[in-house]
């Protein structure tokens, strides 16, 4: 959950997998590393399904400015 009433920000809640990806982003892992780690945690889910979900989730985070890729950061240097 991400919220602050003093700044009138939106509230975001992640499901268990979303929360796990959020934690992994904090460790400065690449998308490929996140997918590999999740594949080990959820071996019953096909890797391409995990990859699609992770990329979609990160894209959603970027659209809400909750995450910014290194490539986008370089655009502002």
PDB file of N, CA, C and O in Angstrom:
ATOM      1  N   UNK A   1       0.843  -1.169   0.000  1.00  0.00           N
ATOM      2  CA  UNK A   1       0.000   0.000   0.000  1.00  0.00           C
ATOM      3  C   UNK A   1       0.890   1.233   0.000  1.00  0.00           C
ATOM      4  O   UNK A   1       1.904   1.272   0.696  1.00  0.00           O
ATOM      5  N   UNK A   2       0.516   2.224  -0.770  1.00  0.00           N
ATOM      6  CA  UNK A   2       1.276   3.457  -0.864  1.00  0.00           C
ATOM      7  C   UNK A   2       0.277   4.602  -0.810  1.00  0.00           C
ATOM      8  O   UNK A   2      -0.543   4.763  -1.713  1.00  0.00           O
ATOM      9  N   UNK A   3       0.346   5.387   0.237  1.00  0.00           N
ATOM     10  CA  UNK A   3      -0.647   6.435   0.402  1.00  0.00           C
ATOM     11  C   UNK A   3      -0.143   7.474   1.390  1.00  0.00           C
ATOM     12  O   UNK A   3       0.644   7.160   2.283  1.00  0.00           O
ATOM     13  N   UNK A   4      -0.595   8.705   1.231  1.00  0.00           N
ATOM     14  CA  UNK A   4      -0.300   9.750   2.191  1.00  0.00           C
ATOM     15  C   UNK A   4      -1.401  10.791   2.120  1.00  0.00           C
ATOM     16  O   UNK A   4      -1.500  11.522   1.135  1.00  0.00           O
ATOM     17  N   UNK A   5      -2.220  10.864   3.139  1.00  0.00           N
ATOM     18  CA  UNK A   5      -3.369  11.772   3.145  1.00  0.00           C
ATOM     19  C   UNK A   5      -2.951  13.238   3.098  1.00  0.00           C
ATOM     20  O   UNK A   5      -3.700  14.069   2.585  1.00  0.00           O
ATOM     21  N   UNK A   6      -1.776  13.574   3.618  1.00  0.00           N
ATOM     22  CA  UNK A   6      -1.336  14.964   3.656  1.00  0.00           C
ATOM     23  C   UNK A   6      -1.032  15.520   2.268  1.00  0.00           C
ATOM     24  O   UNK A   6      -1.116  16.728   2.046  1.00  0.00           O
ATOM     25  N   UNK A   7      -0.682  14.646   1.346  1.00  0.00           N
ATOM     26  CA  UNK A   7      -0.340  15.092   0.006  1.00  0.00           C
ATOM     27  C   UNK A   7      -1.401  14.722  -1.009  1.00  0.00           C
ATOM     28  O   UNK A   7      -1.213  14.942  -2.206  1.00  0.00           O
ATOM     29  N   UNK A   8      -2.512  14.165  -0.554  1.00  0.00           N
ATOM     30  CA  UNK A   8      -3.618  13.789  -1.427  1.00  0.00           C
ATOM     31  C   UNK A   8      -3.159  12.854  -2.545  1.00  0.00           C
ATOM     32  O   UNK A   8      -3.536  13.026  -3.704  1.00  0.00           O
ATOM     33  N   UNK A   9      -2.344  11.867  -2.185  1.00  0.00           N
ATOM     34  CA  UNK A   9      -1.850  10.900  -3.145  1.00  0.00           C
ATOM     35  C   UNK A   9      -2.829   9.744  -3.290  1.00  0.00           C
ATOM     36  O   UNK A   9      -3.677   9.512  -2.428  1.00  0.00           O
ATOM     37  N   UNK A  10      -2.694   9.033  -4.388  1.00  0.00           N
ATOM     38  CA  UNK A  10      -3.509   7.843  -4.613  1.00  0.00           C
ATOM     39  C   UNK A  10      -3.040   6.718  -3.706  1.00  0.00           C
ATOM     40  O   UNK A  10      -1.888   6.675  -3.276  1.00  0.00           O
ATOM     41  N   UNK A  11      -3.945   5.829  -3.435  1.00  0.00           N
ATOM     42  CA  UNK A  11      -3.618   4.644  -2.647  1.00  0.00           C
ATOM     43  C   UNK A  11      -3.412   3.480  -3.606  1.00  0.00           C
ATOM     44  O   UNK A  11      -4.239   3.228  -4.482  1.00  0.00           O
ATOM     45  N   UNK A  12      -2.306   2.780  -3.431  1.00  0.00           N
ATOM     46  CA  UNK A  12      -2.000   1.623  -4.256  1.00  0.00           C
ATOM     47  C   UNK A  12      -1.874   0.403  -3.364  1.00  0.00           C
ATOM     48  O   UNK A  12      -1.191   0.436  -2.340  1.00  0.00           O
ATOM     49  N   UNK A  13      -2.525  -0.654  -3.752  1.00  0.00           N
ATOM     50  CA  UNK A  13      -2.399  -1.916  -3.039  1.00  0.00           C
ATOM     51  C   UNK A  13      -1.961  -2.967  -4.047  1.00  0.00           C
ATOM     52  O   UNK A  13      -2.491  -3.046  -5.155  1.00  0.00           O
ATOM     53  N   UNK A  14      -0.986  -3.770  -3.644  1.00  0.00           N
ATOM     54  CA  UNK A  14      -0.469  -4.822  -4.508  1.00  0.00           C
ATOM     55  C   UNK A  14      -0.907  -6.171  -3.978  1.00  0.00           C
ATOM     56  O   UNK A  14      -1.035  -6.368  -2.769  1.00  0.00           O
ATOM     57  N   UNK A  15      -1.135  -7.097  -4.894  1.00  0.00           N
ATOM     58  CA  UNK A  15      -1.367  -8.470  -4.446  1.00  0.00           C
ATOM     59  C   UNK A  15      -0.015  -9.036  -4.001  1.00  0.00           C
ATOM     60  O   UNK A  15       1.004  -8.349  -4.068  1.00  0.00           O
ATOM     61  N   UNK A  16      -0.017 -10.281  -3.552  1.00  0.00           N
ATOM     62  CA  UNK A  16       1.201 -10.878  -3.003  1.00  0.00           C
ATOM     63  C   UNK A  16       2.348 -10.875  -4.019  1.00  0.00           C
ATOM     64  O   UNK A  16       3.490 -10.571  -3.676  1.00  0.00           O
ATOM     65  N   UNK A  17       2.033 -11.214  -5.260  1.00  0.00           N
ATOM     66  CA  UNK A  17       3.080 -11.242  -6.285  1.00  0.00           C
ATOM     67  C   UNK A  17       3.563  -9.831  -6.605  1.00  0.00           C
ATOM     68  O   UNK A  17       4.764  -9.602  -6.749  1.00  0.00           O
ATOM     69  N   UNK A  18       2.636  -8.888  -6.715  1.00  0.00           N
ATOM     70  CA  UNK A  18       3.022  -7.502  -6.961  1.00  0.00           C
ATOM     71  C   UNK A  18       3.908  -6.954  -5.853  1.00  0.00           C
ATOM     72  O   UNK A  18       4.883  -6.250  -6.113  1.00  0.00           O
ATOM     73  N   UNK A  19       3.561  -7.283  -4.625  1.00  0.00           N
ATOM     74  CA  UNK A  19       4.371  -6.840  -3.484  1.00  0.00           C
ATOM     75  C   UNK A  19       5.770  -7.456  -3.550  1.00  0.00           C
ATOM     76  O   UNK A  19       6.759  -6.810  -3.202  1.00  0.00           O
ATOM     77  N   UNK A  20       5.841  -8.708  -3.997  1.00  0.00           N
ATOM     78  CA  UNK A  20       7.156  -9.375  -4.112  1.00  0.00           C
ATOM     79  C   UNK A  20       8.006  -8.703  -5.189  1.00  0.00           C
ATOM     80  O   UNK A  20       9.199  -8.475  -4.987  1.00  0.00           O
ATOM     81  N   UNK A  21       7.399  -8.388  -6.328  1.00  0.00           N
ATOM     82  CA  UNK A  21       8.134  -7.703  -7.399  1.00  0.00           C
ATOM     83  C   UNK A  21       8.595  -6.331  -6.905  1.00  0.00           C
ATOM     84  O   UNK A  21       9.726  -5.923  -7.168  1.00  0.00           O
ATOM     85  N   UNK A  22       7.730  -5.630  -6.198  1.00  0.00           N
ATOM     86  CA  UNK A  22       8.077  -4.309  -5.644  1.00  0.00           C
ATOM     87  C   UNK A  22       9.317  -4.423  -4.761  1.00  0.00           C
ATOM     88  O   UNK A  22      10.226  -3.599  -4.857  1.00  0.00           O
ATOM     89  N   UNK A  23       9.356  -5.444  -3.900  1.00  0.00           N
ATOM     90  CA  UNK A  23      10.521  -5.669  -3.049  1.00  0.00           C
ATOM     91  C   UNK A  23      11.772  -5.931  -3.877  1.00  0.00           C
ATOM     92  O   UNK A  23      12.850  -5.427  -3.561  1.00  0.00           O
ATOM     93  N   UNK A  24      11.628  -6.711  -4.926  1.00  0.00           N
ATOM     94  CA  UNK A  24      12.780  -7.046  -5.767  1.00  0.00           C
ATOM     95  C   UNK A  24      13.305  -5.825  -6.515  1.00  0.00           C
ATOM     96  O   UNK A  24      14.509  -5.720  -6.752  1.00  0.00           O
ATOM     97  N   UNK A  25      12.434  -4.916  -6.882  1.00  0.00           N
ATOM     98  CA  UNK A  25      12.882  -3.697  -7.557  1.00  0.00           C
ATOM     99  C   UNK A  25      13.775  -2.877  -6.645  1.00  0.00           C
ATOM    100  O   UNK A  25      14.690  -2.201  -7.116  1.00  0.00           O
ATOM    101  N   UNK A  26      13.525  -2.927  -5.363  1.00  0.00           N
ATOM    102  CA  UNK A  26      14.322  -2.182  -4.400  1.00  0.00           C
ATOM    103  C   UNK A  26      15.754  -2.694  -4.327  1.00  0.00           C
ATOM    104  O   UNK A  26      16.654  -1.971  -3.898  1.00  0.00           O
ATOM    105  N   UNK A  27      15.967  -3.933  -4.741  1.00  0.00           N
ATOM    106  CA  UNK A  27      17.309  -4.521  -4.731  1.00  0.00           C
ATOM    107  C   UNK A  27      18.083  -4.248  -6.014  1.00  0.00           C
ATOM    108  O   UNK A  27      19.154  -4.818  -6.219  1.00  0.00           O
ATOM    109  N   UNK A  28      17.561  -3.388  -6.878  1.00  0.00           N
ATOM    110  CA  UNK A  28      18.215  -3.003  -8.129  1.00  0.00           C
ATOM    111  C   UNK A  28      18.486  -4.199  -9.037  1.00  0.00           C
ATOM    112  O   UNK A  28      19.517  -4.254  -9.707  1.00  0.00           O
ATOM    113  N   UNK A  29      17.568  -5.147  -9.058  1.00  0.00           N
ATOM    114  CA  UNK A  29      17.690  -6.304  -9.950  1.00  0.00           C
ATOM    115  C   UNK A  29      17.190  -5.932 -11.332  1.00  0.00           C
ATOM    116  O   UNK A  29      16.377  -5.021 -11.487  1.00  0.00           O
ATOM    117  N   UNK A  30      17.679  -6.640 -12.327  1.00  0.00           N
ATOM    118  CA  UNK A  30      17.160  -6.458 -13.678  1.00  0.00           C
ATOM    119  C   UNK A  30      15.826  -7.188 -13.788  1.00  0.00           C
ATOM    120  O   UNK A  30      15.487  -8.014 -12.941  1.00  0.00           O
ATOM    121  N   UNK A  31      15.085  -6.876 -14.827  1.00  0.00           N
ATOM    122  CA  UNK A  31      13.811  -7.566 -15.059  1.00  0.00           C
ATOM    123  C   UNK A  31      14.071  -9.063 -15.227  1.00  0.00           C
ATOM    124  O   UNK A  31      13.322  -9.884 -14.696  1.00  0.00           O
ATOM    125  N   UNK A  32      15.112  -9.418 -15.951  1.00  0.00           N
ATOM    126  CA  UNK A  32      15.446 -10.825 -16.144  1.00  0.00           C
ATOM    127  C   UNK A  32      15.743 -11.537 -14.834  1.00  0.00           C
ATOM    128  O   UNK A  32      15.342 -12.685 -14.644  1.00  0.00           O
ATOM    129  N   UNK A  33      16.442 -10.863 -13.935  1.00  0.00           N
ATOM    130  CA  UNK A  33      16.737 -11.457 -12.632  1.00  0.00           C
ATOM    131  C   UNK A  33      15.468 -11.636 -11.802  1.00  0.00           C
ATOM    132  O   UNK A  33      15.310 -12.639 -11.107  1.00  0.00           O
ATOM    133  N   UNK A  34      14.573 -10.668 -11.878  1.00  0.00           N
ATOM    134  CA  UNK A  34      13.303 -10.777 -11.159  1.00  0.00           C
ATOM    135  C   UNK A  34      12.506 -11.961 -11.688  1.00  0.00           C
ATOM    136  O   UNK A  34      11.954 -12.742 -10.913  1.00  0.00           O
ATOM    137  N   UNK A  35      12.448 -12.090 -13.010  1.00  0.00           N
ATOM    138  CA  UNK A  35      11.725 -13.213 -13.615  1.00  0.00           C
ATOM    139  C   UNK A  35      12.345 -14.537 -13.189  1.00  0.00           C
ATOM    140  O   UNK A  35      11.627 -15.468 -12.824  1.00  0.00           O
ATOM    141  N   UNK A  36      13.652 -14.629 -13.233  1.00  0.00           N
ATOM    142  CA  UNK A  36      14.332 -15.863 -12.827  1.00  0.00           C
ATOM    143  C   UNK A  36      14.052 -16.201 -11.362  1.00  0.00           C
ATOM    144  O   UNK A  36      13.794 -17.356 -11.023  1.00  0.00           O
ATOM    145  N   UNK A  37      14.103 -15.189 -10.501  1.00  0.00           N
ATOM    146  CA  UNK A  37      13.843 -15.418  -9.080  1.00  0.00           C
ATOM    147  C   UNK A  37      12.403 -15.880  -8.852  1.00  0.00           C
ATOM    148  O   UNK A  37      12.158 -16.792  -8.063  1.00  0.00           O
ATOM    149  N   UNK A  38      11.459 -15.254  -9.538  1.00  0.00           N
ATOM    150  CA  UNK A  38      10.060 -15.668  -9.395  1.00  0.00           C
ATOM    151  C   UNK A  38       9.836 -17.067  -9.958  1.00  0.00           C
ATOM    152  O   UNK A  38       9.019 -17.827  -9.438  1.00  0.00           O
ATOM    153  N   UNK A  39      10.556 -17.402 -11.011  1.00  0.00           N
ATOM    154  CA  UNK A  39      10.441 -18.751 -11.584  1.00  0.00           C
ATOM    155  C   UNK A  39      10.881 -19.792 -10.562  1.00  0.00           C
ATOM    156  O   UNK A  39      10.282 -20.862 -10.457  1.00  0.00           O
ATOM    157  N   UNK A  40      11.919 -19.476  -9.819  1.00  0.00           N
ATOM    158  CA  UNK A  40      12.362 -20.397  -8.762  1.00  0.00           C
ATOM    159  C   UNK A  40      11.341 -20.481  -7.624  1.00  0.00           C
ATOM    160  O   UNK A  40      11.152 -21.547  -7.037  1.00  0.00           O
ATOM    161  N   UNK A  41      10.686 -19.363  -7.314  1.00  0.00           N
ATOM    162  CA  UNK A  41       9.695 -19.345  -6.242  1.00  0.00           C
ATOM    163  C   UNK A  41       8.377 -20.005  -6.671  1.00  0.00           C
ATOM    164  O   UNK A  41       7.678 -20.601  -5.851  1.00  0.00           O
ATOM    165  N   UNK A  42       8.051 -19.894  -7.951  1.00  0.00           N
ATOM    166  CA  UNK A  42       6.795 -20.440  -8.481  1.00  0.00           C
ATOM    167  C   UNK A  42       7.087 -21.338  -9.686  1.00  0.00           C
ATOM    168  O   UNK A  42       6.738 -20.986 -10.812  1.00  0.00           O
ATOM    169  N   UNK A  43       7.716 -22.478  -9.465  1.00  0.00           N
ATOM    170  CA  UNK A  43       8.130 -23.335 -10.583  1.00  0.00           C
ATOM    171  C   UNK A  43       6.952 -23.885 -11.402  1.00  0.00           C
ATOM    172  O   UNK A  43       7.141 -24.326 -12.535  1.00  0.00           O
ATOM    173  N   UNK A  44       5.768 -23.860 -10.846  1.00  0.00           N
ATOM    174  CA  UNK A  44       4.600 -24.379 -11.563  1.00  0.00           C
ATOM    175  C   UNK A  44       4.065 -23.399 -12.615  1.00  0.00           C
ATOM    176  O   UNK A  44       3.235 -23.774 -13.443  1.00  0.00           O
ATOM    177  N   UNK A  45       4.532 -22.158 -12.586  1.00  0.00           N
ATOM    178  CA  UNK A  45       4.078 -21.153 -13.550  1.00  0.00           C
ATOM    179  C   UNK A  45       5.115 -21.033 -14.662  1.00  0.00           C
ATOM    180  O   UNK A  45       6.306 -20.880 -14.388  1.00  0.00           O
ATOM    181  N   UNK A  46       4.664 -21.101 -15.928  1.00  0.00           N
ATOM    182  CA  UNK A  46       5.610 -20.980 -17.053  1.00  0.00           C
ATOM    183  C   UNK A  46       6.377 -19.655 -17.012  1.00  0.00           C
ATOM    184  O   UNK A  46       5.825 -18.608 -16.674  1.00  0.00           O
ATOM    185  N   UNK A  47       7.653 -19.731 -17.362  1.00  0.00           N
ATOM    186  CA  UNK A  47       8.505 -18.552 -17.307  1.00  0.00           C
ATOM    187  C   UNK A  47       7.983 -17.416 -18.188  1.00  0.00           C
ATOM    188  O   UNK A  47       8.068 -16.252 -17.795  1.00  0.00           O
ATOM    189  N   UNK A  48       7.448 -17.726 -19.362  1.00  0.00           N
ATOM    190  CA  UNK A  48       6.948 -16.657 -20.228  1.00  0.00           C
ATOM    191  C   UNK A  48       5.734 -15.963 -19.618  1.00  0.00           C
ATOM    192  O   UNK A  48       5.524 -14.772 -19.848  1.00  0.00           O
ATOM    193  N   UNK A  49       4.933 -16.694 -18.844  1.00  0.00           N
ATOM    194  CA  UNK A  49       3.785 -16.090 -18.153  1.00  0.00           C
ATOM    195  C   UNK A  49       4.281 -15.134 -17.077  1.00  0.00           C
ATOM    196  O   UNK A  49       3.748 -14.036 -16.917  1.00  0.00           O
ATOM    197  N   UNK A  50       5.295 -15.554 -16.346  1.00  0.00           N
ATOM    198  CA  UNK A  50       5.884 -14.697 -15.312  1.00  0.00           C
ATOM    199  C   UNK A  50       6.485 -13.447 -15.948  1.00  0.00           C
ATOM    200  O   UNK A  50       6.275 -12.337 -15.458  1.00  0.00           O
ATOM    201  N   UNK A  51       7.229 -13.623 -17.032  1.00  0.00           N
ATOM    202  CA  UNK A  51       7.874 -12.488 -17.696  1.00  0.00           C
ATOM    203  C   UNK A  51       6.846 -11.471 -18.166  1.00  0.00           C
ATOM    204  O   UNK A  51       7.028 -10.268 -17.981  1.00  0.00           O
ATOM    205  N   UNK A  52       5.773 -11.948 -18.771  1.00  0.00           N
ATOM    206  CA  UNK A  52       4.720 -11.046 -19.249  1.00  0.00           C
ATOM    207  C   UNK A  52       4.101 -10.271 -18.092  1.00  0.00           C
ATOM    208  O   UNK A  52       3.878  -9.064 -18.191  1.00  0.00           O
ATOM    209  N   UNK A  53       3.826 -10.973 -16.993  1.00  0.00           N
ATOM    210  CA  UNK A  53       3.218 -10.328 -15.829  1.00  0.00           C
ATOM    211  C   UNK A  53       4.154  -9.300 -15.200  1.00  0.00           C
ATOM    212  O   UNK A  53       3.720  -8.213 -14.817  1.00  0.00           O
ATOM    213  N   UNK A  54       5.432  -9.640 -15.094  1.00  0.00           N
ATOM    214  CA  UNK A  54       6.404  -8.724 -14.485  1.00  0.00           C
ATOM    215  C   UNK A  54       6.557  -7.470 -15.341  1.00  0.00           C
ATOM    216  O   UNK A  54       6.535  -6.358 -14.813  1.00  0.00           O
ATOM    217  N   UNK A  55       6.709  -7.633 -16.642  1.00  0.00           N
ATOM    218  CA  UNK A  55       6.861  -6.472 -17.531  1.00  0.00           C
ATOM    219  C   UNK A  55       5.615  -5.595 -17.480  1.00  0.00           C
ATOM    220  O   UNK A  55       5.724  -4.369 -17.450  1.00  0.00           O
ATOM    221  N   UNK A  56       4.445  -6.202 -17.469  1.00  0.00           N
ATOM    222  CA  UNK A  56       3.196  -5.442 -17.381  1.00  0.00           C
ATOM    223  C   UNK A  56       3.104  -4.689 -16.063  1.00  0.00           C
ATOM    224  O   UNK A  56       2.724  -3.518 -16.035  1.00  0.00           O
ATOM    225  N   UNK A  57       3.453  -5.364 -14.967  1.00  0.00           N
ATOM    226  CA  UNK A  57       3.400  -4.735 -13.648  1.00  0.00           C
ATOM    227  C   UNK A  57       4.356  -3.545 -13.577  1.00  0.00           C
ATOM    228  O   UNK A  57       3.981  -2.473 -13.102  1.00  0.00           O
ATOM    229  N   UNK A  58       5.579  -3.731 -14.045  1.00  0.00           N
ATOM    230  CA  UNK A  58       6.562  -2.646 -14.011  1.00  0.00           C
ATOM    231  C   UNK A  58       6.117  -1.493 -14.903  1.00  0.00           C
ATOM    232  O   UNK A  58       6.296  -0.328 -14.548  1.00  0.00           O
ATOM    233  N   UNK A  59       5.545  -1.806 -16.043  1.00  0.00           N
ATOM    234  CA  UNK A  59       5.019  -0.767 -16.928  1.00  0.00           C
ATOM    235  C   UNK A  59       3.933   0.040 -16.229  1.00  0.00           C
ATOM    236  O   UNK A  59       3.893   1.266 -16.340  1.00  0.00           O
ATOM    237  N   UNK A  60       3.056  -0.649 -15.509  1.00  0.00           N
ATOM    238  CA  UNK A  60       2.013   0.053 -14.751  1.00  0.00           C
ATOM    239  C   UNK A  60       2.628   0.958 -13.683  1.00  0.00           C
ATOM    240  O   UNK A  60       2.176   2.085 -13.484  1.00  0.00           O
ATOM    241  N   UNK A  61       3.655   0.464 -13.002  1.00  0.00           N
ATOM    242  CA  UNK A  61       4.340   1.277 -11.998  1.00  0.00           C
ATOM    243  C   UNK A  61       4.944   2.528 -12.634  1.00  0.00           C
ATOM    244  O   UNK A  61       4.851   3.621 -12.076  1.00  0.00           O
ATOM    245  N   UNK A  62       5.557   2.362 -13.795  1.00  0.00           N
ATOM    246  CA  UNK A  62       6.168   3.507 -14.482  1.00  0.00           C
ATOM    247  C   UNK A  62       5.116   4.517 -14.920  1.00  0.00           C
ATOM    248  O   UNK A  62       5.346   5.724 -14.843  1.00  0.00           O
ATOM    249  N   UNK A  63       3.975   4.041 -15.374  1.00  0.00           N
ATOM    250  CA  UNK A  63       2.907   4.952 -15.790  1.00  0.00           C
ATOM    251  C   UNK A  63       2.393   5.791 -14.622  1.00  0.00           C
ATOM    252  O   UNK A  63       1.953   6.926 -14.810  1.00  0.00           O
ATOM    253  N   UNK A  64       2.450   5.230 -13.424  1.00  0.00           N
ATOM    254  CA  UNK A  64       2.016   5.947 -12.228  1.00  0.00           C
ATOM    255  C   UNK A  64       3.175   6.680 -11.543  1.00  0.00           C
ATOM    256  O   UNK A  64       2.988   7.272 -10.480  1.00  0.00           O
ATOM    257  N   UNK A  65       4.356   6.645 -12.139  1.00  0.00           N
ATOM    258  CA  UNK A  65       5.573   7.266 -11.607  1.00  0.00           C
ATOM    259  C   UNK A  65       5.959   6.691 -10.246  1.00  0.00           C
ATOM    260  O   UNK A  65       6.514   7.395  -9.403  1.00  0.00           O
ATOM    261  N   UNK A  66       5.663   5.406 -10.038  1.00  0.00           N
ATOM    262  CA  UNK A  66       6.077   4.723  -8.813  1.00  0.00           C
ATOM    263  C   UNK A  66       7.413   4.024  -9.008  1.00  0.00           C
ATOM    264  O   UNK A  66       8.051   3.616  -8.038  1.00  0.00           O
ATOM    265  N   UNK A  67       7.829   3.889 -10.237  1.00  0.00           N
ATOM    266  CA  UNK A  67       9.113   3.293 -10.585  1.00  0.00           C
ATOM    267  C   UNK A  67       9.600   3.977 -11.852  1.00  0.00           C
ATOM    268  O   UNK A  67       8.808   4.374 -12.707  1.00  0.00           O
ATOM    269  N   UNK A  68      10.907   4.105 -11.956  1.00  0.00           N
ATOM    270  CA  UNK A  68      11.503   4.725 -13.141  1.00  0.00           C
ATOM    271  C   UNK A  68      12.688   3.869 -13.556  1.00  0.00           C
ATOM    272  O   UNK A  68      13.536   3.520 -12.734  1.00  0.00           O
ATOM    273  N   UNK A  69      12.739   3.533 -14.838  1.00  0.00           N
ATOM    274  CA  UNK A  69      13.835   2.712 -15.341  1.00  0.00           C
ATOM    275  C   UNK A  69      15.120   3.532 -15.421  1.00  0.00           C
ATOM    276  O   UNK A  69      15.089   4.761 -15.485  1.00  0.00           O
ATOM    277  N   UNK A  70      16.244   2.827 -15.417  1.00  0.00           N
ATOM    278  CA  UNK A  70      17.538   3.492 -15.561  1.00  0.00           C
ATOM    279  C   UNK A  70      17.609   4.240 -16.889  1.00  0.00           C
ATOM    280  O   UNK A  70      18.192   5.322 -16.970  1.00  0.00           O
ATOM    281  N   UNK A  71      17.011   3.657 -17.933  1.00  0.00           N
ATOM    282  CA  UNK A  71      17.024   4.315 -19.245  1.00  0.00           C
ATOM    283  C   UNK A  71      16.291   5.652 -19.188  1.00  0.00           C
ATOM    284  O   UNK A  71      16.760   6.643 -19.749  1.00  0.00           O
ATOM    285  N   UNK A  72      15.147   5.682 -18.516  1.00  0.00           N
ATOM    286  CA  UNK A  72      14.396   6.924 -18.417  1.00  0.00           C
ATOM    287  C   UNK A  72      15.152   7.941 -17.565  1.00  0.00           C
ATOM    288  O   UNK A  72      15.130   9.134 -17.868  1.00  0.00           O
ATOM    289  N   UNK A  73      15.817   7.491 -16.509  1.00  0.00           N
ATOM    290  CA  UNK A  73      16.595   8.401 -15.693  1.00  0.00           C
ATOM    291  C   UNK A  73      17.696   9.075 -16.505  1.00  0.00           C
ATOM    292  O   UNK A  73      17.977  10.260 -16.322  1.00  0.00           O
ATOM    293  N   UNK A  74      18.314   8.312 -17.400  1.00  0.00           N
ATOM    294  CA  UNK A  74      19.384   8.866 -18.241  1.00  0.00           C
ATOM    295  C   UNK A  74      18.868   9.984 -19.149  1.00  0.00           C
ATOM    296  O   UNK A  74      19.625  10.878 -19.527  1.00  0.00           O
ATOM    297  N   UNK A  75      17.583   9.931 -19.496  1.00  0.00           N
ATOM    298  CA  UNK A  75      17.006  10.983 -20.340  1.00  0.00           C
ATOM    299  C   UNK A  75      17.033  12.338 -19.635  1.00  0.00           C
ATOM    300  O   UNK A  75      17.014  13.378 -20.294  1.00  0.00           O
ATOM    301  N   UNK A  76      17.075  12.336 -18.311  1.00  0.00           N
ATOM    302  CA  UNK A  76      17.024  13.590 -17.542  1.00  0.00           C
ATOM    303  C   UNK A  76      18.390  14.065 -17.101  1.00  0.00           C
ATOM    304  O   UNK A  76      18.497  15.073 -16.402  1.00  0.00           O
ATOM    305  N   UNK A  77      19.435  13.362 -17.493  1.00  0.00           N
ATOM    306  CA  UNK A  77      20.793  13.775 -17.110  1.00  0.00           C
ATOM    307  C   UNK A  77      21.250  14.955 -17.929  1.00  0.00           C
ATOM    308  O   UNK A  77      22.366  15.439 -17.746  1.00  0.00           O
TER     309      UNK A  77
END
